[in-house]
Amino acid sequence: MTVRTEVEDLQITRTEKLLAAVLAAFLLLGGVWTYTRVDDVVRSHVRVPTERVDSDPAVRREAAAQQRVFRAQSRSRTALQNLELRREAYRTALEAKKPASRLERLYTAAQVSYAAAQRELRTARREAAAAAPAAAAAERSAERRIDAALQRQARDAFLLRLALVLAAIGLSYWLLARLRRRRTRWYPFAGSAVAFATIFAFVFAGDYLTDYFDPFEWGIAFVALVGIAATLLAYLALQRYLLKRLPQRRVRRRECPFCGYPVAENTHCEGCGRTVVAPCASCESPRRVGAAHCGVCGATS
């Protein structure tokens, strides 16, 4: 006959505790590795636009207009320098009362050339100014696409990591409840799973703690609330379990099922005064209150 021991009465050896701690460490190692691979998975599914902005027609037009402006500025500076040289030569000839008709023609041609360069520069600047809004709009559009892709990557990575943490918490508490119901000596490994889920949640919270002004910051509080709620629910289930099983445990120890005071062979508790021996509902034989079965007929409570 197999006797099923209560979970709280299990005498866990040091070796079992050590193996449970080692299992929690390896679970955490695998969980952190999976956590770090989330970015790779998200990046493989959410691509960031890589097209060059300068390939846009509006940007090319604006760049060509800027090049024309640079060339016009260079020609204008050259024409101005030539004009100044011709003017000084013409003025020097006039002051020296030398023949200056040739120098006058050169000076006039330099004036015409400088005026043409100025007109070209103004035209090039107008074209650049006209092309600038469309080019700026194209650059902003490309930046918005890139920012949207990066934000989507961050959002998907956050949600996937949040799902991993919540799954770890839920599965660990499910395993804890299942192994408790089965009253198995594998129960310490459920504690390993719970410890792993708890540390894993702190890893997630610590990772996003620096993003204080990010909208995903509430995920940390959400994980904390889920962990708190899950722990409180587990504690409530444990208390209900203990209230159900505690009287039987006290009866086995020859204690009062109501207050836990030692009763020995007495029919009433010396601690609370309540009856601890009552007739069996099936055979009317004396039966300990709180016992799972009658010692005479074997009837259940």
Backbone torsions as a table, in degrees:
resi	resn	phi	psi	omega
1	MET	NA	135.9	-180.0
2	THR	-97.7	128.2	178.5
3	VAL	-100.2	122.3	-179.1
4	ARG	-89.7	114.7	-176.6
5	THR	-81.8	142.9	173.6
6	GLU	-63.6	144.5	-177.4
7	VAL	-59.0	-41.6	-178.3
8	GLU	-68.7	-18.8	-179.7
9	ASP	-92.6	-3.1	179.8
10	LEU	-66.4	133.1	176.3
11	GLN	-94.5	96.3	-176.5
12	ILE	-78.6	126.3	-179.8
13	THR	-77.8	165.4	178.9
14	ARG	-65.9	-35.0	178.7
15	THR	-64.0	-41.1	177.5
16	GLU	-64.6	-40.7	177.6
17	LYS	-63.8	-40.7	179.4
18	LEU	-63.4	-45.6	179.6
19	LEU	-63.8	-36.3	177.3
20	ALA	-64.0	-41.2	178.6
21	ALA	-65.9	-40.6	178.7
22	VAL	-63.8	-42.1	178.3
23	LEU	-61.6	-41.8	177.8
24	ALA	-61.1	-39.5	179.6
25	ALA	-64.9	-43.4	-179.5
26	PHE	-70.9	-35.0	174.1
27	LEU	-61.4	-42.2	178.8
28	LEU	-65.4	-39.6	178.7
29	LEU	-61.4	-46.8	178.0
30	GLY	-66.3	-37.5	179.0
31	GLY	-65.2	-42.1	179.3
32	VAL	-66.3	-39.1	177.4
33	TRP	-61.5	-45.7	177.3
34	THR	-62.2	-39.4	179.9
35	TYR	-60.4	-42.0	-178.3
36	THR	-74.1	-24.6	179.5
37	ARG	-79.6	-8.2	-178.9
38	VAL	-60.6	-41.2	-179.6
39	ASP	-59.7	-41.8	179.6
40	ASP	-64.0	-41.6	179.7
41	VAL	-64.2	-43.5	-178.8
42	VAL	-66.9	-42.7	-179.5
43	ARG	-64.4	-30.6	178.9
44	SER	-72.5	-20.3	-179.2
45	HIS	-104.9	-26.3	179.3
46	VAL	-116.4	102.3	-176.4
47	ARG	-86.5	143.3	174.0
48	VAL	-91.8	130.3	179.9
49	PRO	-55.3	132.4	-177.7
50	THR	-116.7	3.7	-179.8
51	GLU	-65.4	145.0	-178.7
52	ARG	-74.5	136.6	-179.9
53	VAL	-67.7	-33.8	-177.1
54	ASP	-71.7	-3.7	175.5
55	SER	-83.0	-10.5	178.8
56	ASP	-70.8	136.8	-178.8
57	PRO	-57.0	-40.5	-179.7
58	ALA	-64.2	-39.4	179.1
59	VAL	-68.4	-38.4	177.8
60	ARG	-64.7	-40.5	178.0
61	ARG	-63.0	-42.6	179.8
62	GLU	-65.2	-38.7	178.2
63	ALA	-66.3	-41.9	178.1
64	ALA	-63.6	-39.4	178.1
65	ALA	-64.1	-39.5	178.1
66	GLN	-65.6	-36.9	176.9
67	GLN	-64.5	-39.9	176.4
68	ARG	-64.1	-36.4	176.7
69	VAL	-63.0	-44.5	-180.0
70	PHE	-62.2	-43.2	179.6
71	ARG	-66.1	-41.0	178.5
72	ALA	-64.4	-38.9	177.3
73	GLN	-63.6	-39.4	178.8
74	SER	-65.3	-45.5	178.2
75	ARG	-64.3	-36.6	179.1
76	SER	-64.8	-41.7	178.6
77	ARG	-64.9	-40.9	178.7
78	THR	-63.7	-43.5	179.6
79	ALA	-63.9	-37.9	179.2
80	LEU	-66.1	-42.1	178.0
81	GLN	-62.8	-42.8	178.6
82	ASN	-64.1	-39.0	178.8
83	LEU	-63.3	-42.9	-179.8
84	GLU	-64.3	-40.3	179.0
85	LEU	-64.6	-44.2	-179.3
86	ARG	-66.6	-36.3	179.7
87	ARG	-66.1	-44.5	179.6
88	GLU	-64.2	-39.4	178.9
89	ALA	-66.0	-42.3	179.7
90	TYR	-66.0	-40.5	179.4
91	ARG	-66.7	-40.2	179.7
92	THR	-63.2	-40.2	179.3
93	ALA	-66.9	-39.6	178.1
94	LEU	-64.8	-42.7	-179.5
95	GLU	-66.5	-32.7	179.3
96	ALA	-85.0	-1.0	-179.9
97	LYS	56.4	43.7	177.0
98	LYS	-103.5	162.6	176.6
99	PRO	-58.5	127.6	-174.3
100	ALA	-131.0	16.6	-178.5
101	SER	-64.5	-42.0	179.1
102	ARG	-65.2	-43.6	179.4
103	LEU	-65.3	-31.0	178.1
104	GLU	-66.9	-41.7	179.4
105	ARG	-64.3	-40.6	178.5
106	LEU	-64.6	-39.7	178.9
107	TYR	-64.5	-42.2	179.2
108	THR	-64.5	-41.9	178.7
109	ALA	-63.6	-37.3	178.2
110	ALA	-65.7	-37.7	177.0
111	GLN	-62.5	-44.2	179.6
112	VAL	-63.4	-41.8	-180.0
113	SER	-65.0	-40.8	179.3
114	TYR	-66.7	-40.3	178.4
115	ALA	-63.1	-40.3	178.1
116	ALA	-64.7	-39.6	178.1
117	ALA	-64.4	-38.2	178.0
118	GLN	-65.2	-42.1	177.8
119	ARG	-63.1	-42.6	178.4
120	GLU	-61.6	-39.7	179.9
121	LEU	-64.7	-43.4	179.1
122	ARG	-63.7	-40.2	178.8
123	THR	-63.8	-43.5	-179.8
124	ALA	-64.2	-38.5	178.8
125	ARG	-67.1	-38.6	177.2
126	ARG	-63.9	-42.2	178.7
127	GLU	-63.8	-40.9	178.6
128	ALA	-65.5	-40.4	179.4
129	ALA	-66.6	-35.8	178.9
130	ALA	-69.7	-34.8	-178.4
131	ALA	-82.3	-17.4	-174.7
132	ALA	-63.1	-45.7	-178.6
133	PRO	-58.5	-44.9	-179.7
134	ALA	-64.6	-39.8	178.6
135	ALA	-65.7	-42.1	178.1
136	ALA	-63.6	-38.5	178.0
137	ALA	-64.6	-40.6	177.9
138	ALA	-64.0	-40.4	178.4
139	GLU	-66.3	-41.2	177.7
140	ARG	-64.0	-39.2	178.7
141	SER	-62.9	-43.5	178.5
142	ALA	-64.2	-40.5	178.3
143	GLU	-64.5	-38.9	178.0
144	ARG	-64.6	-39.7	178.3
145	ARG	-63.7	-42.1	179.4
146	ILE	-66.3	-45.4	179.1
147	ASP	-62.0	-40.4	179.0
148	ALA	-63.0	-40.8	178.7
149	ALA	-66.3	-41.1	178.9
150	LEU	-66.1	-40.5	177.6
151	GLN	-65.3	-37.6	177.5
152	ARG	-66.1	-40.0	176.2
153	GLN	-60.0	-45.9	179.9
154	ALA	-63.2	-42.3	-179.9
155	ARG	-64.4	-46.7	-178.3
156	ASP	-65.8	-38.6	177.7
157	ALA	-64.4	-41.4	178.2
158	PHE	-62.1	-47.9	-177.8
159	LEU	-64.7	-38.6	179.6
160	LEU	-67.5	-41.5	177.4
161	ARG	-67.1	-38.7	176.5
162	LEU	-61.4	-41.5	178.3
163	ALA	-63.3	-39.3	178.0
164	LEU	-62.4	-44.3	-178.9
165	VAL	-65.5	-45.7	-179.9
166	LEU	-64.6	-38.2	177.3
167	ALA	-64.3	-40.7	178.6
168	ALA	-63.0	-43.0	178.8
169	ILE	-64.2	-48.2	-178.1
170	GLY	-63.5	-45.4	-178.8
171	LEU	-67.2	-36.3	-179.3
172	SER	-65.9	-42.6	179.0
173	TYR	-71.7	-32.8	174.3
174	TRP	-63.4	-43.6	178.3
175	LEU	-64.5	-39.2	177.8
176	LEU	-60.0	-46.3	179.7
177	ALA	-66.5	-39.7	-177.6
178	ARG	-66.7	-46.5	-179.9
179	LEU	-68.9	-29.5	175.9
180	ARG	-66.1	-43.2	179.3
181	ARG	-64.7	-35.3	-178.9
182	ARG	-79.4	-14.3	178.3
183	ARG	52.9	51.4	-176.7
184	THR	-103.6	158.1	177.5
185	ARG	-76.3	-2.8	172.4
186	TRP	-80.1	1.0	-176.0
187	TYR	-57.1	-37.2	179.5
188	PRO	-57.7	-28.0	179.9
189	PHE	-70.1	-24.5	172.7
190	ALA	-64.9	-37.1	174.7
191	GLY	-63.4	-34.3	175.8
192	SER	-61.9	-43.4	179.7
193	ALA	-64.3	-41.4	179.4
194	VAL	-65.3	-42.3	178.3
195	ALA	-62.9	-42.6	177.7
196	PHE	-60.3	-47.3	-178.9
197	ALA	-61.4	-38.8	-179.6
198	THR	-65.5	-48.1	-180.0
199	ILE	-65.8	-38.5	179.4
200	PHE	-61.5	-39.8	177.5
201	ALA	-64.2	-38.8	178.0
202	PHE	-68.0	-35.1	175.7
203	VAL	-61.5	-45.2	178.6
204	PHE	-61.9	-46.6	-179.4
205	ALA	-63.2	-42.3	179.5
206	GLY	-65.3	-33.0	-179.2
207	ASP	-66.0	-38.0	-177.3
208	TYR	-98.2	5.3	-177.9
209	LEU	-66.4	-30.7	-178.5
210	THR	-73.6	-17.6	179.5
211	ASP	-89.8	58.9	-172.4
212	TYR	-64.7	-35.8	-178.1
213	PHE	-95.0	7.2	177.8
214	ASP	-83.1	145.2	179.5
215	PRO	-62.4	-21.8	-179.8
216	PHE	-76.3	-3.1	-178.3
217	GLU	-60.5	-27.7	-179.9
218	TRP	-68.7	-16.0	176.7
219	GLY	-62.3	-32.7	178.8
220	ILE	-65.0	-46.1	178.1
221	ALA	-64.5	-35.7	180.0
222	PHE	-65.2	-44.2	178.0
223	VAL	-62.7	-41.3	178.4
224	ALA	-61.1	-44.0	179.6
225	LEU	-64.9	-40.9	178.2
226	VAL	-63.3	-43.5	178.1
227	GLY	-62.8	-41.7	178.2
228	ILE	-63.7	-46.2	-179.2
229	ALA	-63.1	-43.0	179.9
230	ALA	-63.7	-40.0	179.3
231	THR	-66.3	-42.1	178.7
232	LEU	-64.9	-39.5	177.5
233	LEU	-65.2	-40.6	177.1
234	ALA	-63.8	-39.9	178.4
235	TYR	-65.5	-39.8	177.3
236	LEU	-63.2	-43.2	177.9
237	ALA	-63.4	-38.3	177.8
238	LEU	-64.1	-41.5	179.6
239	GLN	-64.9	-40.4	177.3
240	ARG	-64.2	-38.5	177.8
241	TYR	-64.6	-43.1	-179.0
242	LEU	-66.8	-40.3	178.1
243	LEU	-62.0	-29.7	179.9
244	LYS	-79.4	-37.9	-174.4
245	ARG	-97.4	-17.9	-175.2
246	LEU	-60.4	-43.2	178.7
247	PRO	-57.6	-40.3	179.2
248	GLN	-64.9	-40.4	177.9
249	ARG	-63.2	-40.3	179.7
250	ARG	-67.6	-37.4	178.4
251	VAL	-63.1	-41.0	179.1
252	ARG	-62.3	-29.6	-179.7
253	ARG	-91.3	8.1	-179.0
254	ARG	61.6	43.2	178.5
255	GLU	-117.7	163.3	176.9
256	CYS	-67.3	128.1	-179.1
257	PRO	-68.3	-12.7	-176.7
258	PHE	-95.6	-43.8	-176.2
259	CYS	-121.4	-10.8	178.7
260	GLY	84.2	8.3	-179.9
261	TYR	-76.1	138.6	178.2
262	PRO	-60.1	133.5	-176.9
263	VAL	-117.6	-15.0	-178.7
264	ALA	52.3	-122.3	-178.9
265	GLU	-101.8	9.5	-178.5
266	ASN	-68.3	155.3	176.0
267	THR	-95.3	-12.3	175.5
268	HIS	-129.3	148.5	-179.3
269	CYS	-77.4	132.7	177.6
270	GLU	-77.3	-13.4	-179.4
271	GLY	-88.6	-45.5	-177.5
272	CYS	-116.8	-10.9	176.9
273	GLY	80.6	2.9	-177.9
274	ARG	-82.2	158.0	-179.3
275	THR	-72.5	130.4	179.3
276	VAL	-112.8	-6.4	175.9
277	VAL	-128.6	124.5	-177.7
278	ALA	-139.0	158.0	179.5
279	PRO	-64.7	143.4	176.7
280	CYS	-68.3	139.5	-179.5
281	ALA	-68.9	-16.9	-177.4
282	SER	-99.9	-46.7	-173.9
283	CYS	-117.1	0.1	178.5
284	GLU	66.2	8.6	177.6
285	SER	-76.8	153.2	177.4
286	PRO	-58.4	137.0	-176.2
287	ARG	-145.8	136.5	179.2
288	ARG	-64.7	130.4	176.0
289	VAL	-67.4	127.8	-179.6
290	GLY	98.8	-9.6	178.6
291	ALA	-71.1	142.3	-177.8
292	ALA	-70.1	-32.5	-177.8
293	HIS	-137.6	152.1	175.6
294	CYS	-73.7	137.8	-178.5
295	GLY	-75.1	-11.3	-179.0
296	VAL	-101.9	-53.3	-176.4
297	CYS	-103.7	-11.1	178.6
298	GLY	78.5	8.0	-179.4
299	ALA	-65.7	148.7	178.0
300	THR	-84.8	163.9	-178.7
301	SER	-73.7	NA	NA
